[in-house]
Amino acid sequence: TTELGVMLAVALFVVALVQTLALNQFIIGSFRSGVLVRDTATALTLDTAARLPALHAQSWPPGKVASLVSTDAQKLLDFVVFAHNLWAGPFMLTGVTYLLHQQLGL
């Protein structure tokens, strides 16, 4: 009936809205955690580099140290943001495969 169709359309809209809001909150949280990890790693590495004896410090140009630290810290940020896919991916794949199997009736 028409009422059932309208209710299903509204329910689909609400579910999509909640999913979007929840996913965006998760992504924001992941980036915040990643930034904290990146900043901490950068601070610790640069603090350690600043404590090196003068003889060791002369063998590395300051720009090279900063570049290496920045690159490695960015990789840490990327890992923290996307690492959850390592555990969530198999669950999503299993769920989608199950639903597809049910829908096709195989």
VOLUM-461245 format. One record per residue (C-alpha): residue in three letters; chain; residue number from 1; x, y, z. Coordinates in pm, 1 decimal, decimal comma. Example, Ala and Ser with C-alpha at 12.3 -4.5 7.8 and 13.67 -1.06 7.14 Angstrom:
<nodes>
+-----+----+-----+----------+----------+----------+
!  aa ! ch !   i !       px !       py !       pz !
+-----+----+-----+----------+----------+----------+
! ALA !  A !   1 !   1230,0 !   -450,0 !    780,0 !
! SER !  A !   2 !   1367,0 !   -106,0 !    714,0 !
+-----+----+-----+----------+----------+----------+
</nodes>
This chain:
<nodes>
+-----+----+-----+----------+----------+----------+
!  aa ! ch !   i !       px !       py !       pz !
+-----+----+-----+----------+----------+----------+
! THR !  A !   1 !      0,0 !      0,0 !      0,0 !
! THR !  A !   2 !     93,8 !    365,1 !    -26,2 !
! GLU !  A !   3 !    129,6 !    409,8 !    351,1 !
! LEU !  A !   4 !    377,0 !    121,5 !    370,7 !
! GLY !  A !   5 !    580,3 !    266,9 !     84,6 !
! VAL !  A !   6 !    596,5 !    608,1 !    250,7 !
! MET !  A !   7 !    696,4 !    455,7 !    584,9 !
! LEU !  A !   8 !    970,9 !    251,3 !    419,8 !
! ALA !  A !   9 !   1099,9 !    556,6 !    232,9 !
! VAL !  A !  10 !   1107,6 !    762,4 !    553,7 !
! ALA !  A !  11 !   1278,1 !    477,8 !    740,3 !
! LEU !  A !  12 !   1539,5 !    447,2 !    464,7 !
! PHE !  A !  13 !   1605,2 !    822,3 !    483,2 !
! VAL !  A !  14 !   1642,2 !    816,3 !    862,1 !
! VAL !  A !  15 !   1877,6 !    517,7 !    852,4 !
! ALA !  A !  16 !   2093,8 !    683,2 !    584,9 !
! LEU !  A !  17 !   2103,6 !   1006,2 !    787,0 !
! VAL !  A !  18 !   2206,6 !    828,8 !   1108,2 !
! GLN !  A !  19 !   2468,5 !    626,2 !    919,2 !
! THR !  A !  20 !   2617,2 !    941,7 !    767,5 !
! LEU !  A !  21 !   2632,2 !   1123,5 !   1099,7 !
! ALA !  A !  22 !   2786,1 !    826,0 !   1280,2 !
! LEU !  A !  23 !   3045,1 !    765,9 !   1009,3 !
! ASN !  A !  24 !   3147,9 !   1131,6 !   1002,9 !
! GLN !  A !  25 !   3187,0 !   1135,5 !   1381,2 !
! PHE !  A !  26 !   3403,5 !    823,6 !   1359,5 !
! ILE !  A !  27 !   3621,9 !    977,2 !   1087,9 !
! ILE !  A !  28 !   3667,5 !   1297,7 !   1289,8 !
! GLY !  A !  29 !   3767,6 !   1093,2 !   1594,6 !
! SER !  A !  30 !   4012,4 !    889,0 !   1388,5 !
! PHE !  A !  31 !   4179,1 !   1199,6 !   1250,2 !
! ARG !  A !  32 !   4201,5 !   1356,0 !   1596,4 !
! SER !  A !  33 !   4367,8 !   1041,6 !   1732,0 !
! GLY !  A !  34 !   4600,6 !   1029,7 !   1434,2 !
! VAL !  A !  35 !   4701,3 !   1392,8 !   1479,5 !
! LEU !  A !  36 !   4778,5 !   1328,6 !   1846,7 !
! VAL !  A !  37 !   4996,6 !   1029,8 !   1754,3 !
! ARG !  A !  38 !   5171,3 !   1225,9 !   1478,4 !
! ASP !  A !  39 !   5239,7 !   1526,6 !   1697,7 !
! THR !  A !  40 !   5366,5 !   1312,9 !   1985,0 !
! ALA !  A !  41 !   5598,9 !   1116,3 !   1758,0 !
! THR !  A !  42 !   5730,4 !   1436,9 !   1601,4 !
! ALA !  A !  43 !   5791,2 !   1600,1 !   1938,3 !
! LEU !  A !  44 !   5968,0 !   1295,8 !   2080,9 !
! THR !  A !  45 !   6187,9 !   1252,7 !   1774,5 !
! LEU !  A !  46 !   6285,8 !   1617,9 !   1750,8 !
! ASP !  A !  47 !   6351,5 !   1631,9 !   2126,1 !
! THR !  A !  48 !   6579,9 !   1330,5 !   2094,8 !
! ALA !  A !  49 !   6756,0 !   1481,2 !   1792,6 !
! ALA !  A !  50 !   6813,2 !   1804,5 !   1984,5 !
! ARG !  A !  51 !   6992,9 !   1611,8 !   2259,7 !
! LEU !  A !  52 !   7243,3 !   1449,7 !   2023,9 !
! PRO !  A !  53 !   7605,1 !   1544,5 !   2078,4 !
! ALA !  A !  54 !   7734,3 !   1816,0 !   1848,1 !
! LEU !  A !  55 !   7951,3 !   1570,6 !   1650,6 !
! HIS !  A !  56 !   7650,5 !   1357,9 !   1551,7 !
! ALA !  A !  57 !   7430,5 !   1657,6 !   1483,6 !
! GLN !  A !  58 !   7678,7 !   1801,5 !   1232,5 !
! SER !  A !  59 !   7654,4 !   1494,7 !   1009,9 !
! TRP !  A !  60 !   7281,5 !   1554,7 !    948,2 !
! PRO !  A !  61 !   7155,9 !   1877,6 !    794,2 !
! PRO !  A !  62 !   6862,1 !   2018,6 !    996,6 !
! GLY !  A !  63 !   6632,0 !   2019,9 !    695,5 !
! LYS !  A !  64 !   6689,3 !   1651,3 !    629,2 !
! VAL !  A !  65 !   6602,8 !   1555,9 !    986,9 !
! ALA !  A !  66 !   6284,4 !   1762,4 !    977,9 !
! SER !  A !  67 !   6186,2 !   1612,8 !    642,0 !
! LEU !  A !  68 !   6238,3 !   1254,2 !    759,5 !
! VAL !  A !  69 !   6048,9 !   1316,0 !   1082,3 !
! SER !  A !  70 !   5761,0 !   1480,6 !    898,0 !
! THR !  A !  71 !   5731,6 !   1195,8 !    646,6 !
! ASP !  A !  72 !   5738,9 !    922,7 !    909,8 !
! ALA !  A !  73 !   5495,6 !   1106,7 !   1134,5 !
! GLN !  A !  74 !   5251,3 !   1147,6 !    844,4 !
! LYS !  A !  75 !   5266,4 !    772,0 !    785,3 !
! LEU !  A !  76 !   5172,4 !    718,4 !   1150,4 !
! LEU !  A !  77 !   4873,5 !    949,6 !   1107,0 !
! ASP !  A !  78 !   4759,3 !    757,7 !    798,9 !
! PHE !  A !  79 !   4793,9 !    425,3 !    980,6 !
! VAL !  A !  80 !   4586,5 !    538,7 !   1278,5 !
! VAL !  A !  81 !   4312,5 !    676,9 !   1053,2 !
! PHE !  A !  82 !   4279,4 !    370,2 !    830,8 !
! ALA !  A !  83 !   4387,1 !     84,7 !   1060,3 !
! HIS !  A !  84 !   4030,0 !      9,9 !   1163,1 !
! ASN !  A !  85 !   3971,4 !   -127,5 !    812,4 !
! LEU !  A !  86 !   4194,4 !   -422,2 !    905,4 !
! TRP !  A !  87 !   3933,1 !   -554,2 !   1146,9 !
! ALA !  A !  88 !   3616,7 !   -400,4 !    998,6 !
! GLY !  A !  89 !   3680,1 !   -515,6 !    640,8 !
! PRO !  A !  90 !   3627,4 !   -889,0 !    703,0 !
! PHE !  A !  91 !   3306,5 !   -817,4 !    896,6 !
! MET !  A !  92 !   3169,6 !   -602,5 !    614,2 !
! LEU !  A !  93 !   3267,5 !   -861,5 !    353,8 !
! THR !  A !  94 !   3100,6 !  -1139,5 !    551,3 !
! GLY !  A !  95 !   2783,7 !   -936,1 !    604,3 !
! VAL !  A !  96 !   2755,4 !   -831,4 !    241,1 !
! THR !  A !  97 !   2818,8 !  -1186,5 !    121,6 !
! TYR !  A !  98 !   2549,5 !  -1320,1 !    356,7 !
! LEU !  A !  99 !   2294,3 !  -1060,0 !    249,1 !
! LEU !  A ! 100 !   2371,4 !  -1119,0 !   -118,3 !
! HIS !  A ! 101 !   2333,1 !  -1493,3 !    -67,4 !
! GLN !  A ! 102 !   1998,0 !  -1441,3 !    103,5 !
! GLN !  A ! 103 !   1876,2 !  -1200,9 !   -164,0 !
! LEU !  A ! 104 !   1973,2 !  -1424,3 !   -454,4 !
! GLY !  A ! 105 !   1846,6 !  -1737,2 !   -281,6 !
! LEU !  A ! 106 !   2149,1 !  -1950,8 !   -362,0 !
+-----+----+-----+----------+----------+----------+
</nodes>
